[in-house]
Amino acid sequence: MAIEWRHLEVGMALALAVLANPALAQSFDESDKFATSAPIGRGPLDGMSFVGKIGPEDKRDLDDELHFATGQFWSSNCLACGYQPGAYWTRRVGDSIQFQGSLPSADGGQFDYSGRVVGDQINVQINWTQQRWYGDVKRKLAFVGVLTPSATPQGVPTFPVAKNSDEGTQCRRL
């Protein structure tokens, strides 16, 4: 029994040392946090639209648009394939705005976005996950685009969006 108490005493001493030293207790930089203090329904990328190419990281060959409005974002292609607009979070790092968010779908899995806007350029890494009973299916995609004033979103589109025959083929390519 004496050995167990000794381990407990050492553990308590270490815990107190960490709590007593603010440098040890706070081991991350505050700038690593994504903003959650912006008013609901607003974000620093709101009103922006980017046109570019989406696809596998090594072969982005499908035209797409990425829109931001009222604190949410969406991809034109993903919306047409049944993915809903999703909330996004941001942080400023130097002259860039980094963002992250997810586009969920009832039956198509989920796209997790992580991107960076510098000036009028956007570069996004996308992880697609589809849960299956036999194991998750995962793919890495990317979107690279440029800011376009001609496609400024006025608000989040009504969901669901009607699909046409070409969009079904597009959805399978992603």
Kinemage of the C-alpha trace (Angstrom):
@kinemage 1
@onewidth
@group {chain A} dominant
@subgroup {mainchain}
@vectorlist {calphas} color= white
{ca met a 1} P 0.000 0.000 0.000
{ca ala a 2} L 2.869 2.408 0.698
{ca ile a 3} L 4.045 2.237 -2.924
{ca glu a 4} L 0.622 3.282 -4.242
{ca trp a 5} L 0.554 6.307 -1.919
{ca arg a 6} L 4.036 7.313 -3.053
{ca his a 7} L 2.869 7.284 -6.712
{ca leu a 8} L -0.126 9.379 -5.744
{ca glu a 9} L 2.114 11.897 -3.946
{ca val a 10} L 4.432 12.221 -6.977
{ca gly a 11} L 1.454 12.698 -9.294
{ca met a 12} L -0.052 15.379 -7.055
{ca ala a 13} L 3.313 17.189 -6.848
{ca leu a 14} L 3.595 17.237 -10.653
{ca ala a 15} L 0.027 18.490 -11.045
{ca leu a 16} L 0.632 21.315 -8.562
{ca ala a 17} L 3.890 22.278 -10.316
{ca val a 18} L 2.076 22.588 -13.654
{ca leu a 19} L -0.783 24.607 -12.171
{ca ala a 20} L 1.607 26.893 -10.295
{ca asn a 21} L 3.610 27.686 -13.457
{ca pro a 22} L 1.495 29.572 -16.052
{ca ala a 23} L 4.040 28.821 -18.797
{ca leu a 24} L 3.498 25.092 -18.323
{ca ala a 25} L -0.253 25.349 -17.844
{ca gln a 26} L -0.720 27.211 -21.137
{ca ser a 27} L 1.152 25.243 -23.772
{ca phe a 28} L -0.572 26.663 -26.855
{ca asp a 29} L -0.593 30.022 -28.573
{ca glu a 30} L -3.884 31.946 -28.456
{ca ser a 31} L -3.579 32.631 -32.211
{ca asp a 32} L -4.047 28.890 -32.819
{ca lys a 33} L -7.711 29.171 -31.854
{ca phe a 34} L -10.348 29.662 -34.524
{ca ala a 35} L -12.630 32.646 -33.958
{ca thr a 36} L -15.907 31.896 -32.275
{ca ser a 37} L -16.610 35.421 -31.071
{ca ala a 38} L -17.945 36.836 -34.346
{ca pro a 39} L -21.652 37.663 -34.284
{ca ile a 40} L -23.820 34.740 -35.368
{ca gly a 41} L -24.612 34.961 -39.062
{ca arg a 42} L -21.506 36.985 -39.947
{ca gly a 43} L -17.965 36.097 -40.836
{ca pro a 44} L -14.929 37.874 -42.315
{ca leu a 45} L -15.306 36.016 -45.625
{ca asp a 46} L -19.030 36.791 -45.975
{ca gly a 47} L -19.931 38.247 -49.354
{ca met a 48} L -16.964 36.613 -51.081
{ca ser a 49} L -17.091 34.069 -53.902
{ca phe a 50} L -14.182 32.254 -55.480
{ca val a 51} L -14.117 30.509 -58.850
{ca gly a 52} L -11.609 27.783 -59.560
{ca lys a 53} L -11.004 24.072 -59.908
{ca ile a 54} L -11.836 21.209 -57.549
{ca gly a 55} L -10.817 17.585 -57.673
{ca pro a 56} L -8.261 15.122 -56.351
{ca glu a 57} L -5.197 16.935 -54.989
{ca asp a 58} L -3.097 15.987 -58.029
{ca lys a 59} L -5.824 16.552 -60.659
{ca arg a 60} L -8.140 19.500 -60.000
{ca asp a 61} L -10.095 19.543 -63.238
{ca leu a 62} L -13.708 20.322 -62.349
{ca asp a 63} L -14.955 23.944 -62.405
{ca asp a 64} L -16.481 25.035 -59.089
{ca glu a 65} L -17.449 28.086 -57.052
{ca leu a 66} L -16.975 28.488 -53.301
{ca his a 67} L -19.317 31.011 -51.666
{ca phe a 68} L -19.437 32.634 -48.201
{ca ala a 69} L -22.533 34.399 -46.791
{ca thr a 70} L -24.269 34.874 -43.425
{ca gly a 71} L -21.606 32.877 -41.571
{ca gln a 72} L -21.958 29.865 -43.859
{ca phe a 73} L -20.162 28.556 -46.928
{ca trp a 74} L -20.922 26.153 -49.751
{ca ser a 75} L -19.538 24.791 -52.984
{ca ser a 76} L -21.774 25.004 -56.056
{ca asn a 77} L -20.866 21.424 -57.045
{ca cys a 78} L -21.304 20.032 -53.548
{ca leu a 79} L -24.640 21.805 -53.126
{ca ala a 80} L -25.870 20.271 -56.388
{ca cys a 81} L -24.781 16.844 -55.083
{ca gly a 82} L -26.857 17.113 -51.889
{ca tyr a 83} L -24.388 18.687 -49.450
{ca gln a 84} L -25.842 21.412 -47.239
{ca pro a 85} L -24.186 24.787 -46.587
{ca gly a 86} L -22.173 24.731 -43.360
{ca ala a 87} L -20.903 27.160 -40.749
{ca tyr a 88} L -17.284 28.233 -41.020
{ca trp a 89} L -14.704 29.420 -38.499
{ca thr a 90} L -11.790 31.743 -39.178
{ca arg a 91} L -8.579 33.123 -37.778
{ca arg a 92} L -6.187 35.753 -39.061
{ca val a 93} L -2.558 34.758 -39.469
{ca gly a 94} L -0.402 37.560 -40.828
{ca asp a 95} L -1.901 38.739 -44.108
{ca ser a 96} L -4.085 35.640 -44.531
{ca ile a 97} L -7.448 34.406 -43.300
{ca gln a 98} L -7.569 30.709 -42.505
{ca phe a 99} L -10.924 28.963 -42.328
{ca gln a 100} L -12.395 25.576 -41.623
{ca gly a 101} L -15.854 24.063 -41.806
{ca ser a 102} L -17.871 21.058 -42.932
{ca leu a 103} L -20.514 20.387 -45.569
{ca pro a 104} L -22.732 17.498 -44.444
{ca ser a 105} L -24.988 15.292 -46.547
{ca ala a 106} L -27.696 12.908 -45.392
{ca asp a 107} L -26.468 10.095 -47.620
{ca gly a 108} L -23.214 11.280 -49.240
{ca gly a 109} L -20.898 11.594 -46.270
{ca gln a 110} L -19.206 14.821 -45.274
{ca phe a 111} L -16.682 17.251 -46.763
{ca asp a 112} L -14.321 18.819 -44.195
{ca tyr a 113} L -12.734 22.001 -45.534
{ca ser a 114} L -9.545 23.687 -44.313
{ca gly a 115} L -8.379 26.648 -46.353
{ca arg a 116} L -6.446 29.845 -46.587
{ca val a 117} L -7.266 33.144 -48.296
{ca val a 118} L -4.384 35.481 -49.170
{ca gly a 119} L -5.366 38.569 -51.126
{ca asp a 120} L -7.704 37.374 -53.879
{ca gln a 121} L -6.410 33.765 -53.893
{ca ile a 122} L -7.856 30.761 -52.042
{ca asn a 123} L -6.292 27.351 -51.496
{ca val a 124} L -8.378 24.646 -49.803
{ca gln a 125} L -7.715 21.095 -48.670
{ca ile a 126} L -10.839 18.926 -48.486
{ca asn a 127} L -11.272 15.589 -46.751
{ca trp a 128} L -14.309 13.585 -47.833
{ca thr a 129} L -15.502 10.806 -45.552
{ca gln a 130} L -18.350 8.398 -46.231
{ca gln a 131} L -19.168 6.046 -43.381
{ca arg a 132} L -19.932 2.490 -44.450
{ca trp a 133} L -20.729 -0.573 -42.387
{ca tyr a 134} L -17.549 -2.236 -43.633
{ca gly a 135} L -15.310 0.788 -42.957
{ca asp a 136} L -15.072 4.456 -43.801
{ca val a 137} L -14.258 5.563 -47.332
{ca lys a 138} L -11.934 8.598 -47.415
{ca arg a 139} L -10.625 10.819 -50.211
{ca lys a 140} L -8.457 13.919 -50.290
{ca leu a 141} L -9.521 16.713 -52.623
{ca ala a 142} L -8.423 20.290 -53.197
{ca phe a 143} L -9.861 23.565 -54.486
{ca val a 144} L -7.780 26.452 -55.825
{ca gly a 145} L -9.477 29.635 -56.929
{ca val a 146} L -9.553 33.382 -57.268
{ca leu a 147} L -11.965 35.972 -55.850
{ca thr a 148} L -14.668 36.989 -58.295
{ca pro a 149} L -16.918 40.013 -57.740
{ca ser a 150} L -19.392 38.791 -60.379
{ca ala a 151} L -20.645 35.900 -58.215
{ca thr a 152} L -21.139 37.702 -54.891
{ca pro a 153} L -23.656 35.637 -52.874
{ca gln a 154} L -26.698 37.435 -51.512
{ca gly a 155} L -27.557 34.716 -48.998
{ca val a 156} L -27.487 31.018 -48.360
{ca pro a 157} L -29.352 29.091 -51.073
{ca thr a 158} L -32.506 27.193 -50.284
{ca phe a 159} L -31.861 23.508 -49.715
{ca pro a 160} L -32.312 21.093 -51.420
{ca val a 161} L -31.230 22.204 -54.863
{ca ala a 162} L -32.773 20.401 -57.857
{ca lys a 163} L -30.315 18.188 -59.709
{ca asn a 164} L -29.972 17.841 -63.460
{ca ser a 165} L -28.570 14.841 -65.334
{ca asp a 166} L -25.047 16.322 -65.739
{ca glu a 167} L -24.705 16.905 -62.003
{ca gly a 168} L -25.056 13.194 -61.207
{ca thr a 169} L -21.951 12.473 -63.255
{ca gln a 170} L -20.131 15.366 -61.591
{ca cys a 171} L -21.000 14.071 -58.105
{ca arg a 172} L -19.536 10.642 -58.855
{ca arg a 173} L -16.277 12.258 -60.069
{ca leu a 174} L -15.680 13.939 -56.711
